[in-house]
């Protein structure tokens, strides 16, 4: 299945400034692994100890994968969109 992964601005440095990357995959995890295979420098920004970093949120067609039954192992369909959304902290108290 051909999946489009949206790359957030802070990570585009590691994807040759690509805003979107097309990956052939059958699950969200395979899509992310394919992205890392294509752009290895992304790995440290997305994963820690083999798991997605806590501050990295992944959406499949606007659905947060944390709330899907199969989470990162959710199957994707041709044309699906995966978005990497880094958590943002800060502000005034």
C-alpha positions in Angstrom: 0.0 0.0 0.0 1.3 3.5 -0.8 1.1 5.7 2.3 2.0 9.4 2.5 3.8 10.5 5.6 3.6 14.2 6.6 6.9 15.4 8.0 6.7 18.2 10.6 8.9 21.3 10.0 11.5 20.5 12.8 12.2 17.1 11.2 12.4 18.2 7.5 16.1 18.8 7.9 16.5 15.0 8.0 14.2 14.3 5.0 16.0 16.6 2.5 13.3 19.2 3.4 10.5 17.0 2.1 7.1 17.9 3.6 5.7 14.5 2.6 7.3 11.2 1.8 5.6 8.3 0.0 6.3 4.8 1.5 5.1 1.4 0.6 3.8 -0.3 3.7 0.9 -2.4 5.1 1.0 -1.1 8.7 1.8 2.2 10.4 4.9 0.6 11.9 6.1 -0.6 8.5 5.5 3.0 7.1 7.7 4.5 9.9 10.3 1.8 9.4 10.4 2.5 5.7 10.7 6.2 6.4 13.7 5.5 8.7 15.3 3.2 6.1 15.0 6.1 3.6 16.2 8.7 6.1 18.3 7.0 8.8 19.0 10.2 10.7 15.3 10.4 11.7 15.6 7.3 13.9 17.0 9.1 16.9 14.4 11.7 16.7 11.5 9.2 16.6 12.7 6.2 18.6 14.4 5.5 21.9 15.3 2.0 23.0 13.3 0.6 20.0 10.1 2.4 21.0 8.5 5.6 19.7 9.6 8.5 21.9 6.9 9.6 24.3 6.7 13.1 22.8 6.1 11.8 19.2 2.5 11.4 18.3 1.5 9.5 15.2 -1.9 10.0 13.4 -3.4 7.8 10.8 -6.0 9.7 8.7 -6.5 12.2 11.6 -6.8 9.4 14.2 -4.3 9.2 17.0 -2.9 5.7 16.8 -2.7 5.5 20.6 -6.5 5.1 20.6 -6.7 2.6 17.8 -7.1 -1.1 18.7 -3.8 -2.2 17.1 -1.9 1.1 17.8 1.3 1.2 15.7 0.5 -2.2 14.1 -2.7 -0.8 12.6 -3.1 -1.8 9.0 -3.0 1.0 6.4 -4.8 1.2 3.0 -3.5 2.6 -0.2 -3.6 6.4 -0.1 -3.8 6.6 3.7 -2.0 9.6 5.4 0.3 9.2 8.4 1.3 12.4 10.2 4.1 12.7 12.7 3.2 15.3 15.3 5.8 16.2 17.9 4.4 17.3 21.2 5.0 20.9 22.1 5.5 22.0 25.7 5.9 25.4 27.2 3.9 28.6 27.7 3.4 31.0 30.6 2.0 30.0 33.9 
